[in-house]
Amino acid sequence: MIVRRATLEDLHQLAVLFDEYRQFYGTSSNIKESFNFLKQRFENKESVIFVHVKDDTFTGFVALYLGFSSISCSTYYILDDVYVTPVYRRQGSARQLIDTAILFARHEDALRISLETHRNNYQSHQLYEQMGFVKDEEFQTYHCFLK
């Protein structure tokens, strides 16, 4: 199993996995919408996506989005999406994907990687903490939903 950076040529296979991820979080299947969303991210250079591959099959992915810190005048990455298809879970795939994201962000001289996860996603919490992520006890998150 390898992890590599996704390219435009990977879009069709990645869109299927991305659609599976979206369904996992309760949306209806819409591969065309998933494909178009990913295509925009690639074309506008708004995301860096790494894929986990086994025998030419995409088994997982991690998506990073660039953020900016005004206080430190530096960049950081938002780890917004990490997903491993159920058959390949508990085999170290998520760890490999996140480790690759961390190495990439370090190479880009980013300040940090930030992420949010559900409060009851205890397995992910453990993994993130084992990998050096620190739970933020200082800041509260708010959202202003526009749609």
DSSP file (Angstrom, degrees, kcal/mol; ACC not computed):
  #  RESIDUE AA STRUCTURE BP1 BP2  ACC     N-H-->O    O-->H-N    N-H-->O    O-->H-N    TCO  KAPPA ALPHA  PHI   PSI    X-CA   Y-CA   Z-CA
    1    1 A M              0   0    0      0, 0.0     2,-0.3     0, 0.0    53,-0.2   0.000 360.0 360.0 360.0 136.3    0.0    0.0    0.0
    2    2 A I  E     -A   53   0A   0     51,-2.3    51,-3.2     2,-0.0     2,-0.4  -0.890 360.0-142.5-127.9 159.4    1.3    3.4   -0.9
    3    3 A V  E     +A   52   0A   0     -2,-0.3     2,-0.3    49,-0.2    49,-0.2  -0.989  31.0 161.8-119.1 131.8    0.2    7.0   -0.3
    4    4 A R  E     -A   51   0A   0     47,-2.2    47,-3.2    -2,-0.4     2,-0.3  -0.963  44.4 -88.8-144.9 162.4    0.7    9.5   -3.1
    5    5 A R  E     -A   50   0A   0     -2,-0.3    45,-0.3    45,-0.2     2,-0.1  -0.544  46.9-121.2 -73.2 132.8   -0.5   13.0   -4.1
    6    6 A A        -     0   0    0     43,-3.4    43,-0.3    -2,-0.3     2,-0.2  -0.412  28.5-163.1 -73.4 149.9   -3.6   12.8   -6.2
    7    7 A T    >   -     0   0    0     -2,-0.1     3,-1.6     1,-0.0     4,-0.3  -0.752  38.6 -95.1-124.2 172.4   -3.6   14.4   -9.7
    8    8 A L  G >  S+     0   0    0      1,-0.3     3,-1.6    -2,-0.2     4,-0.2   0.835 122.8  63.1 -57.4 -33.2   -6.3   15.4  -12.2
    9    9 A E  G 3  S+     0   0    0      1,-0.3     3,-0.3     2,-0.1    -1,-0.3   0.716  98.8  55.6 -65.8 -19.8   -5.9   12.0  -13.8
   10   10 A D  G <> S+     0   0    0     -3,-1.6     4,-2.9     1,-0.2     5,-0.3   0.472  78.0 104.0 -86.8  -3.3   -7.1   10.4  -10.6
   11   11 A L  H <> S+     0   0    0     -3,-1.6     4,-2.6    -4,-0.3    -1,-0.2   0.825  75.3  49.4 -56.8 -42.4  -10.3   12.4  -10.5
   12   12 A H  H  > S+     0   0    0     -3,-0.3     4,-1.3    -4,-0.2    -1,-0.2   0.943 117.1  40.2 -65.5 -46.8  -12.8    9.8  -11.6
   13   13 A Q  H  > S+     0   0    0     -4,-0.2     4,-1.5     1,-0.2    -2,-0.2   0.887 116.9  50.5 -68.8 -37.9  -11.6    7.1   -9.1
   14   14 A L  H  X S+     0   0    0     -4,-2.9     4,-3.1     1,-0.2     5,-0.2   0.876 104.7  57.8 -66.7 -37.4  -11.2    9.7   -6.4
   15   15 A A  H  X S+     0   0    0     -4,-2.6     4,-2.3    -5,-0.3    -1,-0.2   0.868 104.0  52.4 -61.8 -36.8  -14.7   11.1   -7.0
   16   16 A V  H  X S+     0   0    0     -4,-1.3     4,-1.8     2,-0.2    -1,-0.2   0.933 113.7  42.7 -64.3 -45.6  -16.2    7.6   -6.3
   17   17 A L  H  X S+     0   0    0     -4,-1.5     4,-2.3     2,-0.2    -2,-0.2   0.892 113.6  52.1 -67.0 -40.2  -14.3    7.4   -3.0
   18   18 A F  H  X S+     0   0    0     -4,-3.1     4,-2.3     1,-0.2    -2,-0.2   0.875 108.3  51.5 -64.2 -37.7  -15.2   11.0   -2.1
   19   19 A D  H  X S+     0   0    0     -4,-2.3     4,-2.2     2,-0.2    -1,-0.2   0.890 108.2  51.7 -65.1 -39.7  -18.9   10.2   -2.8
   20   20 A E  H  X S+     0   0    0     -4,-1.8     4,-2.0     2,-0.2    -2,-0.2   0.911 109.6  50.6 -60.9 -43.1  -18.6    7.2   -0.5
   21   21 A Y  H  X S+     0   0    0     -4,-2.3     4,-1.1     2,-0.2    -2,-0.2   0.918 109.5  49.8 -60.0 -45.8  -17.1    9.5    2.2
   22   22 A R  H  <>S+     0   0    0     -4,-2.3     5,-2.1     1,-0.2     3,-0.4   0.877 109.4  51.6 -64.2 -37.8  -20.0   12.0    1.7
   23   23 A Q  H ><5S+     0   0    0     -4,-2.2     3,-2.2     1,-0.2    -1,-0.2   0.879 101.4  61.6 -65.1 -37.3  -22.5    9.2    2.1
   24   24 A F  H 3<5S+     0   0    0     -4,-2.0    -1,-0.2     1,-0.3    -2,-0.2   0.837 105.3  49.0 -55.4 -33.8  -20.8    8.1    5.3
   25   25 A Y  T 3<5S-     0   0    0     -4,-1.1    -1,-0.3    -3,-0.4    -2,-0.2   0.179 130.9 -92.5 -96.7  16.7  -21.7   11.6    6.6
   26   26 A G  T < 5S+     0   0    0     -3,-2.2    -3,-0.2     1,-0.3     2,-0.2   0.484  80.5 129.5  97.9   3.6  -25.3   11.4    5.5
   27   27 A T      < -     0   0    0     -5,-2.1    -1,-0.3    -8,-0.1     2,-0.1  -0.555  61.6-103.9 -87.9 159.0  -25.5   12.9    2.1
   28   28 A S        -     0   0    0     -2,-0.2     2,-0.1     1,-0.1    -1,-0.1  -0.478  46.7 -90.3 -75.4 150.4  -27.2   11.3   -0.9
   29   29 A S        +     0   0    0     -2,-0.1    -1,-0.1    -6,-0.1     2,-0.1  -0.412  55.7 156.9 -63.2 131.7  -24.9    9.7   -3.5
   30   30 A N     >  +     0   0    0     -2,-0.1     4,-2.3     1,-0.1     5,-0.2  -0.562  12.4 175.7-157.1  84.2  -24.0   12.2   -6.2
   31   31 A I  H  > S+     0   0    0      1,-0.2     4,-3.1     2,-0.2     5,-0.2   0.862  82.3  56.9 -63.9 -36.1  -20.8   11.2   -8.0
   32   32 A K  H  > S+     0   0    0      2,-0.2     4,-2.7     1,-0.2    -1,-0.2   0.929 109.2  45.5 -61.4 -44.3  -21.2   14.1  -10.5
   33   33 A E  H  > S+     0   0    0      2,-0.2     4,-2.5     1,-0.2    -2,-0.2   0.913 114.0  49.1 -64.5 -42.5  -21.4   16.6   -7.7
   34   34 A S  H  X S+     0   0    0     -4,-2.3     4,-2.4     2,-0.2     5,-0.2   0.928 112.2  48.8 -61.1 -45.5  -18.4   15.0   -6.0
   35   35 A F  H  X S+     0   0    0     -4,-3.1     4,-2.7     1,-0.2    -2,-0.2   0.935 112.7  47.0 -59.8 -48.3  -16.4   15.0   -9.3
   36   36 A N  H  X S+     0   0    0     -4,-2.7     4,-2.2     2,-0.2    -1,-0.2   0.886 111.3  51.6 -64.2 -39.5  -17.2   18.6  -10.0
   37   37 A F  H  X S+     0   0    0     -4,-2.5     4,-1.9     2,-0.2    -1,-0.2   0.952 114.0  43.1 -61.1 -49.8  -16.3   19.7   -6.4
   38   38 A L  H  X S+     0   0    0     -4,-2.4     4,-2.4     1,-0.2    -2,-0.2   0.894 110.9  55.4 -64.7 -40.1  -13.0   17.9   -6.6
   39   39 A K  H  X S+     0   0    0     -4,-2.7     4,-3.0     1,-0.2     5,-0.2   0.911 107.5  49.8 -59.9 -43.1  -12.3   19.2  -10.1
   40   40 A Q  H  X S+     0   0    0     -4,-2.2     4,-2.5     2,-0.2     6,-0.2   0.911 108.9  52.0 -61.6 -42.5  -12.8   22.8   -8.9
   41   41 A R  H  <>S+     0   0    0     -4,-1.9     5,-2.6     2,-0.2     6,-0.8   0.913 114.3  43.5 -61.1 -42.5  -10.4   22.2   -6.0
   42   42 A F  H ><5S+     0   0    0     -4,-2.4     3,-1.2     3,-0.2    -2,-0.2   0.954 115.0  47.2 -66.8 -50.4   -7.7   20.9   -8.4
   43   43 A E  H 3<5S+     0   0    0     -4,-3.0    -2,-0.2     1,-0.3    -1,-0.2   0.853 118.1  41.4 -63.2 -35.6   -8.2   23.5  -11.1
   44   44 A N  T 3<5S-     0   0    0     -4,-2.5    -1,-0.3    -5,-0.2    -2,-0.2   0.410 106.5-126.0 -91.7   2.0   -8.2   26.4   -8.6
   45   45 A K  T < 5 +     0   0    0     -3,-1.2    -3,-0.2    -4,-0.3    -4,-0.1   0.906  66.8 136.5  53.3  45.6   -5.3   24.8   -6.6
   46   46 A E      < +     0   0    0     -5,-2.6    20,-0.5    -6,-0.2     2,-0.3   0.460  59.9  34.1-100.3  -4.5   -7.4   25.1   -3.5
   47   47 A S  E     - B   0  65A   0     -6,-0.8     2,-0.5    18,-0.2    18,-0.2  -0.996  58.8-146.8-150.6 151.4   -6.7   21.7   -2.0
   48   48 A V  E     - B   0  64A   0     16,-2.3    16,-2.9    -2,-0.3     2,-0.4  -0.993  25.5-170.2-117.1 124.6   -3.9   19.1   -1.7
   49   49 A I  E     - B   0  63A   0     -2,-0.5   -43,-3.4   -43,-0.3     2,-0.4  -0.960   9.0-165.0-122.3 132.3   -5.2   15.6   -1.7
   50   50 A F  E     -AB   5  62A   0     12,-2.4    12,-2.1    -2,-0.4     2,-0.4  -0.927  11.3-153.6-112.0 139.8   -3.3   12.4   -0.9
   51   51 A V  E     -AB   4  61A   0    -47,-3.2   -47,-2.2    -2,-0.4     2,-0.5  -0.881  11.1-138.4-115.8 146.8   -4.6    9.0   -1.8
   52   52 A H  E     -AB   3  60A   0      8,-2.8     7,-3.2    -2,-0.4     8,-1.1  -0.907  29.5-167.4 -99.9 125.5   -4.0    5.6   -0.3
   53   53 A V  E     +AB   2  58A   0    -51,-3.2   -51,-2.3    -2,-0.5     2,-0.4  -0.947  18.4 177.1-125.7 134.1   -3.6    3.0   -3.0
   54   54 A K  E >  S- B   0  57A   0      3,-2.6     3,-1.8    -2,-0.4    -2,-0.0  -0.977  79.5 -17.1-133.7 122.2   -3.5   -0.8   -2.9
   55   55 A D  T 3  S-     0   0    0     -2,-0.4     3,-0.1     1,-0.3    -1,-0.1   0.902 127.6 -53.2  51.0  47.9   -3.3   -2.8   -6.1
   56   56 A D  T 3  S+     0   0    0      1,-0.2     2,-0.5     0, 0.0    -1,-0.3   0.579 115.2 117.8  65.6  12.4   -4.4    0.2   -8.2
   57   57 A T  E <   -B   54   0A   0     -3,-1.8    -3,-2.6   -44,-0.0     2,-0.5  -0.932  67.5-126.9-110.5 131.2   -7.5    0.7   -6.0
   58   58 A F  E     +B   53   0A   0     -2,-0.5    -5,-0.2    -5,-0.2     3,-0.1  -0.648  31.2 172.9 -75.2 122.5   -8.0    3.9   -4.0
   59   59 A T  E     -     0   0A   0     -7,-3.2    26,-2.7    -2,-0.5     2,-0.3   0.543  60.5 -14.4-108.3 -12.0   -8.6    2.8   -0.4
   60   60 A G  E     -BC  52  84A   0     -8,-1.1    -8,-2.8    24,-0.3    -1,-0.3  -0.979  55.2-155.2-175.6 170.9   -8.6    6.2    1.3
   61   61 A F  E     -BC  51  83A   0     22,-2.4    22,-2.6    -2,-0.3     2,-0.4  -0.987   7.8-151.1-155.4 161.1   -7.7    9.9    1.0
   62   62 A V  E     -BC  50  82A   0    -12,-2.1   -12,-2.4    -2,-0.3     2,-0.5  -0.996  14.9-156.7-135.1 135.8   -6.9   12.9    3.0
   63   63 A A  E     -BC  49  81A   0     18,-2.9    17,-1.3    -2,-0.4    18,-1.2  -0.953   5.4-166.9-118.4 130.2   -7.7   16.5    1.9
   64   64 A L  E     -BC  48  79A   0    -16,-2.9   -16,-2.3    -2,-0.5     2,-0.4  -0.921   1.9-163.3-114.4 139.9   -5.8   19.6    3.0
   65   65 A Y  E     -BC  47  78A   0     13,-2.0    13,-3.2    -2,-0.4     2,-0.2  -0.976  26.3-114.3-122.2 137.2   -7.0   23.2    2.5
   66   66 A L  E     - C   0  77A   0    -20,-0.5     2,-0.3    -2,-0.4    11,-0.2  -0.489  35.6-178.4 -74.6 135.3   -4.6   26.1    2.9
   67   67 A G  E     - C   0  76A   0      9,-3.5     9,-2.1    -2,-0.2     2,-0.4  -0.835  16.3-136.7-125.7 167.3   -5.3   28.6    5.7
   68   68 A F  E     - C   0  75A   0     -2,-0.3     2,-0.6     7,-0.2     7,-0.2  -0.984   2.8-149.9-130.2 136.9   -3.7   31.8    6.8
   69   69 A S  E  >> - C   0  74A   0      5,-3.4     5,-1.4    -2,-0.4     4,-0.8  -0.922   6.2-171.1-107.5 114.3   -2.8   33.0   10.3
   70   70 A S  T  45S+     0   0    0     -2,-0.6    -1,-0.2     3,-0.2     3,-0.1   0.879  85.6  56.1 -68.6 -38.4   -2.9   36.8   10.6
   71   71 A I  T  45S+     0   0    0      1,-0.2    -1,-0.2     2,-0.1    -2,-0.0   0.926 120.9  26.8 -61.9 -47.2   -1.3   36.7   14.1
   72   72 A S  T  45S-     0   0    0      2,-0.1    -1,-0.2     0, 0.0    -2,-0.2   0.437 100.2-129.8 -97.7   0.9    1.8   34.7   13.1
   73   73 A C  T  <5S+     0   0    0     -4,-0.8     2,-0.3     1,-0.2    -3,-0.2   0.926  71.0 108.6  50.7  49.5    1.8   35.9    9.5
   74   74 A S  E   < -C   69   0A   0     -5,-1.4    -5,-3.4    36,-0.0     2,-0.3  -0.882  67.3-104.8-144.5 174.9    2.1   32.4    8.3
   75   75 A T  E     +C   68   0A   0     34,-0.3    36,-3.4    -2,-0.3    37,-0.3  -0.670  29.2 177.7-101.9 159.5    0.2   29.6    6.6
   76   76 A Y  E     -C   67   0A   0     -9,-2.1    -9,-3.5    -2,-0.3     2,-0.4  -0.931  23.9-118.2-147.2 171.0   -1.4   26.5    8.0
   77   77 A Y  E     -Cd  66 113A   0     35,-2.3    37,-2.8    -2,-0.3     2,-0.6  -0.917  10.7-143.9-117.8 144.0   -3.4   23.6    6.6
   78   78 A I  E     -Cd  65 114A   0    -13,-3.2   -13,-2.0    -2,-0.4     2,-1.3  -0.927   9.5-150.3-102.7 118.1   -6.9   22.5    7.5
   79   79 A L  E     +C   64   0A   0     35,-3.1    37,-0.5    -2,-0.6   -15,-0.2  -0.759  32.7 160.3 -87.1  96.0   -7.3   18.8    7.4
   80   80 A D  E     +     0   0A   0     -2,-1.3     2,-0.4   -17,-1.3    -1,-0.2   0.784  56.6  31.4 -92.9 -29.4  -11.0   18.8    6.5
   81   81 A D  E     +C   63   0A   0    -18,-1.2   -18,-2.9    -3,-0.2     2,-0.4  -0.989  52.1 161.4-137.9 127.9  -11.4   15.3    5.1
   82   82 A V  E     +C   62   0A   0     -2,-0.4     2,-0.4   -20,-0.2   -20,-0.2  -0.968  17.6 165.6-140.2 130.2   -9.8   12.0    5.9
   83   83 A Y  E     -C   61   0A   0    -22,-2.6   -22,-2.4    -2,-0.4     2,-0.4  -0.998  21.0-172.1-149.6 138.1  -11.5    8.8    4.9
   84   84 A V  E     -C   60   0A   0     -2,-0.4   -24,-0.3   -24,-0.2     5,-0.1  -0.999  37.8-112.3-128.1 128.7  -10.7    5.1    4.6
   85   85 A T    >   -     0   0    0    -26,-2.7     3,-2.2    -2,-0.4     4,-0.3  -0.318  35.3-110.7 -59.9 142.7  -13.1    2.7    2.9
   86   86 A P  G >  S+     0   0    0      0, 0.0     3,-1.4     0, 0.0    -1,-0.1   0.780 113.3  59.9 -50.5 -38.8  -14.5    0.3    5.6
   87   87 A V  G 3  S+     0   0    0      1,-0.3    -2,-0.1     3,-0.0   -28,-0.0   0.764 109.8  43.8 -62.0 -25.6  -12.8   -2.8    4.2
   88   88 A Y  G X  S+     0   0    0     -3,-2.2     3,-0.6   -29,-0.2     5,-0.5   0.294  87.8 118.8-105.7   9.2   -9.3   -1.2    4.7
   89   89 A R  T <   +     0   0    0     -3,-1.4    -4,-0.0    -4,-0.3     0, 0.0  -0.332  66.1  29.4 -74.5 159.4   -9.9    0.3    8.1
   90   90 A R  T 3  S+     0   0    0      1,-0.1    -1,-0.2    -2,-0.0    -3,-0.0   0.771  93.6  98.6  64.8  29.2   -7.8   -0.7   11.2
   91   91 A Q  S <  S-     0   0    0     -3,-0.6    -2,-0.1     0, 0.0    -1,-0.1   0.222 105.2 -94.5-125.7   9.7   -4.8   -1.5    9.0
   92   92 A G  S  > S+     0   0    0      3,-0.0     4,-2.2     4,-0.0     5,-0.2   0.501  88.0 124.9  92.4   4.3   -2.9    1.7    9.4
   93   93 A S  H  > S+     0   0    0     -5,-0.5     4,-2.5     2,-0.2     5,-0.2   0.932  74.3  47.5 -64.7 -46.9   -4.2    3.5    6.3
   94   94 A A  H  > S+     0   0    0      1,-0.2     4,-2.8     2,-0.2     5,-0.3   0.907 111.5  52.1 -61.5 -41.3   -5.5    6.6    8.1
   95   95 A R  H  > S+     0   0    0      1,-0.2     4,-2.7     2,-0.2    -1,-0.2   0.916 109.9  48.8 -60.7 -43.7   -2.2    6.9   10.0
   96   96 A Q  H  X S+     0   0    0     -4,-2.2     4,-2.2     2,-0.2    -2,-0.2   0.920 112.3  48.7 -62.5 -43.8   -0.3    6.7    6.8
   97   97 A L  H  X S+     0   0    0     -4,-2.5     4,-2.1     2,-0.2    -2,-0.2   0.932 114.7  43.8 -62.2 -47.1   -2.5    9.4    5.2
   98   98 A I  H  X S+     0   0    0     -4,-2.8     4,-2.5     2,-0.2    -2,-0.2   0.893 111.7  53.8 -68.0 -39.4   -2.2   11.7    8.1
   99   99 A D  H  X S+     0   0    0     -4,-2.7     4,-2.5    -5,-0.3    -1,-0.2   0.905 109.0  49.3 -60.3 -41.4    1.5   11.2    8.4
  100  100 A T  H  X S+     0   0    0     -4,-2.2     4,-2.5     2,-0.2    -1,-0.2   0.900 109.6  51.8 -64.1 -41.0    1.9   12.1    4.8
  101  101 A A  H  X S+     0   0    0     -4,-2.1     4,-2.6     2,-0.2    -2,-0.2   0.902 110.4  48.9 -61.8 -41.2   -0.2   15.2    5.3
  102  102 A I  H  X S+     0   0    0     -4,-2.5     4,-2.5     2,-0.2    -2,-0.2   0.929 111.4  48.7 -64.9 -45.9    2.1   16.2    8.3
  103  103 A L  H  X S+     0   0    0     -4,-2.5     4,-2.4     1,-0.2    -2,-0.2   0.909 112.3  49.5 -60.9 -42.1    5.2   15.6    6.3
  104  104 A F  H  X S+     0   0    0     -4,-2.5     4,-1.9     2,-0.2    -2,-0.2   0.942 110.8  48.7 -61.8 -48.1    3.8   17.7    3.4
  105  105 A A  H  <>S+     0   0    0     -4,-2.6     5,-2.7     1,-0.2    -2,-0.2   0.884 111.7  50.0 -62.1 -38.9    2.8   20.6    5.7
  106  106 A R  H ><5S+     0   0    0     -4,-2.5     3,-1.8     1,-0.2    -1,-0.2   0.928 109.1  51.6 -62.8 -44.4    6.3   20.6    7.3
  107  107 A H  H 3<5S+     0   0    0     -4,-2.4    -2,-0.2     1,-0.3    -1,-0.2   0.845 108.6  51.4 -60.7 -34.2    7.9   20.6    3.9
  108  108 A E  T 3<5S-     0   0    0     -4,-1.9    -1,-0.3    -5,-0.2    -2,-0.2   0.396 114.9-120.4 -83.1   2.7    5.7   23.6    3.0
  109  109 A D  T < 5 +     0   0    0     -3,-1.8   -34,-0.3     1,-0.2    -3,-0.2   0.834  51.7 170.6  59.8  36.9    6.9   25.3    6.2
  110  110 A A      < -     0   0    0     -5,-2.7   -34,-0.2    -6,-0.1    -1,-0.2  -0.427  40.1-130.9 -75.9 153.0    3.3   25.6    7.5
  111  111 A L  S    S-     0   0    0    -36,-3.4     2,-0.3     1,-0.2   -35,-0.2   0.882  74.6 -36.4 -69.2 -41.3    2.7   26.6   11.1
  112  112 A R        -     0   0    0    -37,-0.3   -35,-2.3    -7,-0.1     2,-0.4  -0.964  49.6-110.0-166.5 173.3    0.3   23.8   11.9
  113  113 A I  E     -d   77   0A   0     -2,-0.3     2,-0.3   -37,-0.2   -35,-0.2  -0.999  34.3-165.8-118.7 129.8   -2.4   21.4   10.7
  114  114 A S  E     +d   78   0A   0    -37,-2.8   -35,-3.1    -2,-0.4     2,-0.3  -0.864  10.9 170.1-113.9 149.8   -5.9   22.1   12.2
  115  115 A L        -     0   0    0     -2,-0.3     2,-0.4   -37,-0.2   -35,-0.1  -0.986  21.7-146.7-152.0 160.6   -8.9   19.8   12.1
  116  116 A E        +     0   0    0    -37,-0.5     2,-0.3    -2,-0.3    -2,-0.0  -0.957  20.3 174.7-124.8 148.3  -12.3   19.3   13.6
  117  117 A T        -     0   0    0     -2,-0.4    -2,-0.0     8,-0.0   -37,-0.0  -0.970  40.6 -79.8-147.5 161.7  -14.0   16.0   14.4
  118  118 A H    >   -     0   0    0     -2,-0.3     3,-1.6     1,-0.1     7,-0.1  -0.308  38.8-123.2 -62.1 146.1  -17.2   14.9   16.0
  119  119 A R  T 3  S+     0   0    0      1,-0.3    -1,-0.1     6,-0.0     6,-0.0   0.823 110.9  47.7 -59.7 -32.7  -17.1   14.8   19.8
  120  120 A N  T 3  S+     0   0    0      1,-0.1     2,-1.6     2,-0.0    -1,-0.3   0.250  77.7 105.3 -97.4  14.4  -18.0   11.1   19.9
  121  121 A N    <>  +     0   0    0     -3,-1.6     4,-2.2     1,-0.2     3,-0.3  -0.492  42.4 162.2 -89.2  65.9  -15.5   10.0   17.3
  122  122 A Y  H  >  +     0   0    0     -2,-1.6     4,-2.3     1,-0.2    -1,-0.2   0.818  64.9  55.7 -62.8 -37.0  -13.3    8.5   20.0
  123  123 A Q  H  > S+     0   0    0     -3,-0.2     4,-2.1     1,-0.2    -1,-0.2   0.924 110.9  45.6 -63.0 -42.4  -11.2    6.3   17.8
  124  124 A S  H  > S+     0   0    0     -3,-0.3     4,-3.0     2,-0.2     5,-0.2   0.905 109.0  56.2 -66.6 -40.2  -10.2    9.2   15.7
  125  125 A H  H  X S+     0   0    0     -4,-2.2     4,-2.5     1,-0.2     5,-0.2   0.937 108.6  47.8 -54.9 -47.5   -9.5   11.3   18.8
  126  126 A Q  H  X S+     0   0    0     -4,-2.3     4,-2.5     1,-0.2    -1,-0.2   0.926 112.4  48.5 -60.3 -45.9   -7.0    8.7   20.0
  127  127 A L  H  X S+     0   0    0     -4,-2.1     4,-1.6     2,-0.2    -2,-0.2   0.935 111.7  49.0 -61.4 -47.3   -5.3    8.5   16.6
  128  128 A Y  H  <>S+     0   0    0     -4,-3.0     5,-2.7     1,-0.2    -1,-0.2   0.916 113.1  47.1 -60.2 -44.0   -4.9   12.3   16.3
  129  129 A E  H ><5S+     0   0    0     -4,-2.5     3,-1.4    -5,-0.2    -1,-0.2   0.888 109.5  53.4 -67.1 -38.3   -3.5   12.5   19.8
  130  130 A Q  H 3<5S+     0   0    0     -4,-2.5    -1,-0.2     1,-0.3    -2,-0.2   0.810 107.9  53.2 -62.6 -28.8   -1.1    9.7   19.2
  131  131 A M  T 3<5S-     0   0    0     -4,-1.6    -1,-0.3    -5,-0.2    -2,-0.2   0.345 129.5 -93.5 -92.3   6.6    0.1   11.5   16.1
  132  132 A G  T < 5S+     0   0    0     -3,-1.4    -3,-0.2     1,-0.3     2,-0.2   0.454  75.8 142.5 101.8   0.6    0.8   14.7   18.0
  133  133 A F      < -     0   0    0     -5,-2.7     2,-0.5    -6,-0.2    -1,-0.3  -0.540  38.4-147.4 -74.4 142.4   -2.4   16.7   17.6
  134  134 A V        -     0   0    0     -2,-0.2     2,-0.2     0, 0.0    -5,-0.0  -0.943  15.4-119.4-116.1 129.6   -3.4   18.7   20.7
  135  135 A K        -     0   0    0     -2,-0.5     2,-0.7     1,-0.1   -10,-0.0  -0.468  28.9-123.7 -67.3 132.7   -7.0   19.3   21.7
  136  136 A D        +     0   0    0     -2,-0.2    -1,-0.1     1,-0.2     0, 0.0  -0.694  37.2 167.7 -81.9 114.3   -7.8   23.0   21.8
  137  137 A E  S    S+     0   0    0     -2,-0.7    -1,-0.2     1,-0.1    -2,-0.0   0.431  70.3  59.0-102.3  -2.9   -9.1   23.9   25.2
  138  138 A E  S    S+     0   0    0      1,-0.1     2,-0.3     2,-0.0    -1,-0.1   0.843  95.1  57.5 -96.8 -39.5   -8.9   27.7   24.7
  139  139 A F        -     0   0    0      0, 0.0     2,-0.4     0, 0.0    -1,-0.1  -0.732  63.7-146.5-105.3 146.4  -11.0   28.5   21.6
  140  140 A Q        -     0   0    0     -2,-0.3     2,-0.4    -3,-0.0    -3,-0.0  -0.857  19.6-132.0-103.7 139.6  -14.7   27.9   21.0
  141  141 A T        +     0   0    0     -2,-0.4     2,-0.3     2,-0.0     0, 0.0  -0.806  25.7 179.9 -97.5 133.8  -15.8   27.2   17.4
  142  142 A Y        -     0   0    0     -2,-0.4     2,-0.4     2,-0.0    -2,-0.0  -0.930   9.1-158.8-126.9 153.5  -18.8   29.0   15.9
  143  143 A H        -     0   0    0     -2,-0.3     2,-0.6     2,-0.0    -2,-0.0  -0.986  12.2-157.9-131.5 143.4  -20.4   28.7   12.5
  144  144 A C        -     0   0    0     -2,-0.4     2,-0.3     0, 0.0    -2,-0.0  -0.898  24.9-149.5-116.3  97.3  -22.6   31.1   10.6
  145  145 A F        +     0   0    0     -2,-0.6    -2,-0.0     1,-0.1     0, 0.0  -0.507  19.9 179.6 -74.7 130.6  -24.5   28.9    8.1
  146  146 A L              0   0    0     -2,-0.3    -1,-0.1     1,-0.0     0, 0.0   0.481 360.0 360.0-109.4  -8.4  -25.3   30.6    4.9
  147  147 A K              0   0    0      0, 0.0    -2,-0.1     0, 0.0    -1,-0.0   0.317 360.0 360.0-134.4 360.0  -27.0   27.7    3.1
